Amino acid sequence: MLESLTMVDDDKAKLRFELANANLQSVSRAQGIYLTALLVYMCFVWATYLTRSGEALTLHLAWLELRMDAVWKITPFITMVLTLAVAGTLNATVLAYAEVNDAGKALFGSQFTSLFEVDTHKNVIDYLALLQILPWGKTRKPNESARQPMLIRLRHLIMPVLFMLSLLTSYWAVYQAFYGPRPRIFMVIGGICSSLQTLFSVRPMWRWLGRLFGAKQTNDVYN
């Protein structure tokens, strides 16, 4: 009887871990999609702007004909949606990883040391964070120890820089709308979108900067 109850408990623990892990992987996949979309869109917008083709540039996408001035008008909305989606997946990752850790501890007897161990859908930011400069240095295993040298913790700047570039793109689009042709409704909408984007970008940037400056894992920037 006791053995049967133990088997039932083990099955429950396995099911809980499988569900928690599946949830984490779905969040990780979504984060990769939103990050890639944001990076691709920003590269596209700035590449077309810096080529100095300006207003004369017309893009033909199947049946859609899109001018560069129209791209600037919709940019604040697109960058806001993608940036907020990325911020949301960062919050969801914290919750999902905490559940995986709890379920894993009940099943394996110990917690995972880093998200790197269980995330099977890593994105471009994850790989950039693994870059090392010294050719003779041992390949590091990712961890969140506050005792790491500042040079290693510089990887925490990647996300704040991404959010700042996204904000810059939105602000520049509003600037283009301000000095562009009427109607000015696009400037108003762009200003609202940029304000919302700024409001929801503060928290993730604050958390990553806290990690950069050596916050302990018990600090709220990790929770």
Salt bridges, closest charged atoms under 4 A:
GLU65 OE1 - HIS60 ND1 3.76
ASP69 OD1 - ARG67 NE 3.65
GLU99 OE2 - ARG16 NE 2.93
GLU117 OE2 - LYS141 NZ 3.62
GLU144 OE1 - ARG155 NH2 3.82
GLU144 OE1 - HIS156 NE2 3.73
